[in-house]
Amino acid sequence: MLKPHPTVLRRLVEEYETLTAAPATAPESRIADVAYTLCVSTGTRDVGMALATARAWLTPDGRDTAAAAPAAV
């Protein structure tokens, strides 16, 4: 499976967290769309697992962890 670009992944996580922080003002269909896209992007079926996977793939500053890791020799 190919990982999504870190920028896209970070935006999905941020948007999902924003939408679920104020569910009364967010349309349920938008929350479902973002959750589905996040799940597909991470290859999981559970939103909680998708969020955990996405966060594990990103460094605190939003870069891809593979790019942040030193190259293996």
C-alpha positions, 0 to 999 in steps of 0.5 A: 500500500502506498502512503498518502502524501504527508500534507494530505494525511495531516489535513485529513487528521486535522479536519476530522478532529475539527469536525468531531470537536463540534459535531453539532455544527458539522454535517454528519455526511462530511464527518463520514466522508472524512472518516472514510477517506482517512480509513482508505488512506491508511488501509484500515476499517476503524476510524480510531485505528486510522487516526493512530496510524496516520499520527504514527506516520507523521512527525510532530511537525507534520512531516513523513516519519520515513523522510525524518528517519536516517537512511539505513546503511 
